[in-house]
Amino acid sequence: MMVHYSDPKLKIFSLSSNRPLAEKIAESVGVELGKLTVSHFSDGEIKVNIEESIRGCHVYVVQSTSHPVNDNLMELLIMIDALKRASAKTINVIMPYYGYARQDRKAKPREPITSKLVANMITQAGADRLLTVDLHAAQIQGFFDIPVDHLLGAPLLANYFLEKDLDLEEVVVVSPDHGGVTRARKLAEFLKAPIAIIDKRRPKDNVAEIMNIIGNVEGKTCILIDDMIDTAGTISLAANALKEVGHATDVYVCCTHAVLSGPAIERLNNSIIKEVVVTDTIDLPEEKQGGKIVTVSVSELMAEAITRIHENRPVSPLFIEKFSKHK
């Protein structure tokens, strides 16, 4: 039986990208999902209709900008506009997965910084706050002129491995590139394990060439961690390098965002990887579930964050509280 949250002014709505996660979040908070319909005109235009009063309410909208990225982003912007015009007191965007996050800088001349453009669009549409998980680069928070609460997936992923029957004395946490070292170190702190780094060169987008392994992985159980797995090219090559070059015993992979586009599932299933542990920030279709994929839910973490934000309590304890039983 659901325990109902006491403040009727807290409303949670789900758009199209990840309703299963939104339902879990709402249940954990103790509210029913708000009533709305999303429809399309024959030419593809999106129409959002909020079917209950939200005047003076603190509204939380759950929407990941995963595939189809542009439709989900446009849907969110339209929803924000509808909420603003319906006199919502605050509009809080709950974006478990922030799309376009990889376009966060000019890597070569005449490139856009699309991550900043998306931040501007969300802010200008009327959002008051963003709650997200594992941005591709933490500095993206600075693209926003509204508060951003940036939750970490590492505690949840670490909890999975802590409860698994692994010899933690033989575990090494591995970053697939130099940019992910901070993320790997955070997971390693929870597991009390050393880290290693894979030095790679990327000739072009979605193509990676493994160059070297920094650190000792020989005879170890390696846990590769990344913020997302897209085509799984990088992570599969990294796993193979750990096994063939570094002589690791077993290789596990974990990430927060299971984008899993193109040949990703085939690559993972055909790789030497034992398990791929992901969270449900992106709703996986049935054909991408199972096999080596193991899903850990972020619903309770996000629900607790929503409750803390609504009650003006700090969100920072969430980075460590999940592990109190393992201390």
N, C-alpha and C positions, 0 to 999 in steps of 0.2 A: 504494500500500500504506500502511495506517495505521501511524503510529509510535505504539506503545503507551506510555501514561504509566506511570511506574515505581511509583507508589504505589497499591496495590490498594484502599486505604481511601478513595480519591476516587471517589464515585459520582454520576452524573448521570441524573436521571429526567425524562421528559417527560409532562406531562398533556395534555389534549385541545386546548388553544387554538392551539398553534403547533409541532406536531411537526417540520415541515420545518426550522425554525430550530434546534430542539433537536438534530436529527441533525447539522446543520452544526457546531454548537458542540461536540458530543461528538467529532466527527471531528477538529476543530481541536485539542482538548485531548489526544486520543489515547486515548479510552476508548469502550467500547460503551455505548449507552444501557441503563439498568437495566430489568429486566423487571417490568412491572406491568400490571394490567388495570383499566380503568374501566368499570363497567356501571351500568345503571339498573334499578330496580325498576319495576313496571308503573305505580306512582303518581308516578314521576318522581324518587324518592329516589336519591341517588348512592352507589355502593359502590366503594371503591378497595381493591385487593388487591395488595400488594407480593409479588412471586414470587421473591425471593432474600433472603438474609440481609444486613442492613445494620447489625448490631450493632457498635458502636464505629466506624462509618464517618462520614466527612464527606460529607453528602449535599447535592446541589445540585438543586433542583426548578425546571424551566423552565415558567412559566405566565404568559401575559399575561392580564389581566382585560379582554379585548376582548369583542365580541359572540359569544355570549350572556353578558353581563357577570356576571349573578348566578350562573348555572350554573358559569362558570369560577372565580369567587371561592369558591363553596361547595366545588367540587372541590379547590381548593388547600387550604382549611382542613381538609378531611377528610384529605387527604394528609399535612399537617403533623402531625395527630393520630396517624395511623397510624405515621409515622416516629418520633414521640416514644415511642409505646408499644412500638415494635420496638427501642428502645435505640440509636438513631442518636446518635453523639457530638455532631455539630453539624447543624443544619438551616438551609440557606441558600436563601432564596427568590430565584430569578432571574426577575424580572418586567420583561421588556423594555418593556411598556406598562402603566402603573399607572392602572387605571380609577377613576372617581369623583374624579379629581384636580382637576376644575374646580370641585367643591363644596368649596373650601378655606377659605371664610370666610363670615361672615353678611353678605350684601349688602343684606338687608332684614330686618325683624323676623320672628321665629319661623321662621327657616330653620335646617336642620341643617348641621353641618359634617361631611359624609359622608366626606370624605377622611381626617379624623381618626378617625372610627368604623372605617373599613377598616384603618387602621394599628393601632388597638387590637385588632381581631379577629385580625390576622396575628400580632401580638406575643403575645396571650393564648393563641393556639392552640399556640404553642411555637417559633416561628421564632427563630433566633439572629442572622440577618443578612438584609438586603435588598440586592440588586443590581438597579438599574434604569437606564433611559435617559431623559433629558430629561423630568423631571417638569414638569407644567404650571406649577408655581411651586416654585422650589428650596427654599423655606421648609418644604415638606411634609416634608423630612427631619427637621425638629424635632418632627413628630407621633409619631415613633418613639422608643422607649427602648432600641432595639437599634442596632448600627452600620448605617449606610446608605451604600453606595457608589453615587454618582450620576454615571454616565457621560454624556458629551455626544455628540450626533449631529453637531454642526457640523463637527468635523474630517473625518468621513467624507463629508459633503455637499460640503465645500470641496474635498476631494480629487477628487471627480467633476468639478467645474468647472475645477479646475486642469489636469486631463488632457484637458479638452474644448478644441476649437479656438475659444476666445473671445479677443477683444482685451481683456485685463484692464485696460488703461488707460481703457476706456470702460464699465467695470462699476460699478454702484452697487447696494449691498445695501440692501434696503428692509424695514423692519418694518411689518406691517399694522396695528399699534396701538402705543400708548405702552408697554404692558406687555411687549412683545417686544423692546425696544431692546437689552437686554443680550445676548440671543441673536443679534440682527442684528450687533451690534458684534463678537461673537466670530467670526462667519463673515467679517466684513469684515477683521478682523485677519489671518486666514489668506490672504485674497485680496488684501490690501493695497489695499483699495477704500474709498471714502467710503460713508456711510450716509445714508438718507433715512427719514422716518417718515410714515405715513399717519395723520392725525387723524380718528377716526371716533366716531360716537355710535351706541350700540346701543339702539333703542327697546324691544326684548324679546328673549328667548332665540332664538338662531339667526337673528336679523334684524339686519343692520348697515347703517348709512347712512354713506357716505363724505363727509367734510366738507372736508378740505384736505390738501395734500401739503407737508411740511416738508422742504426740501432741493431740490437741482437734479437733475432726471432727464431734462431735455430732450436728445434725441438719444443717450441712454445705453441700454445693455443692463442691464435691472433684474433682480435676483434677489430675489424675495420669499421670506422665510423665516418659518416658524411652527413650533411644536412639534407641532401636529396639524392635519389637515384633516378636518372632520367632514362637514357638508353642503356645503361649498365655497362657501357664499354670500359670506362675508367675503372670501375670497381672490379670487373671481371679480370682485367689485366693486372690490377693490383693484387688480387687474390692469387692469381697464377704465379706472379713474381714472388710472393711470400712463400709459396710452396716449392717452386722450382729453384729460385735463386737463394732465398733465405732459409730453405729447408724447415719451414714451419710444420708442425704436426697437423693441426686443424685450423681452418679459417672460418670465422663467423663474420657476418656483415650486419650492420645496423644503420638505420637512418631515420630521420623524422618524417620526411616527405616522400612518399612512394609515387613519383610521377609515372615511372614505368611506361615510357612511350616506345613506339617502334618495336625493335627486336629484344627489348629488355627481359621479358619473361623467359624467352627461349635461351638467351645468354646466361641468365642466372641458373636455370635448370640444368644447363649443359656444363656449368662451371664446377670447380672443385669446392665451392662454398657449401658448407653444411647447412646453415640456416641464414635467412635474411629477415631480420627483425625490423618492422616498420611500425609507425603509428597510423592512426586513422584520420590525420589532418586532411587527407585526400580520400574521397570515397572510391574504393576499388570495385570495378565491375566483377561479376562472379567469375568470369573467365581468367581474371588475374589473381584470384584468391587461391589458397591451397598451395600444394607443391612445397617449395622451400620457404614460402612467405608465412611469417608469423606476425600477427597484428597485436599491438598494445594500444589501448585507448587513452586519449588525452582528455576524455570527457570530464572526469572528476577534477583534474587539474584546472581545466578552463572554468568549470562550474565554481570551484572554490575562488578562482580569480575574480569572476563576475560578482560573487557574493561580497568579497572583500572590497572591490571597487565601489559597489553600491552602498556599502556600510562605511565607506571612507576609512578602511583599515589597510595596513601595508600589504603589498603583494610580495615583497621580497622574501618572506619566510617560506614561500612555496618552493624556492630553489633548494631548500635543505630538508623541509619537514617530511617529505616522502620517505626519507631514509632513517628516521629516528629509530626504527626497530632494528636496523643493521649496525648502529653505532657501537 
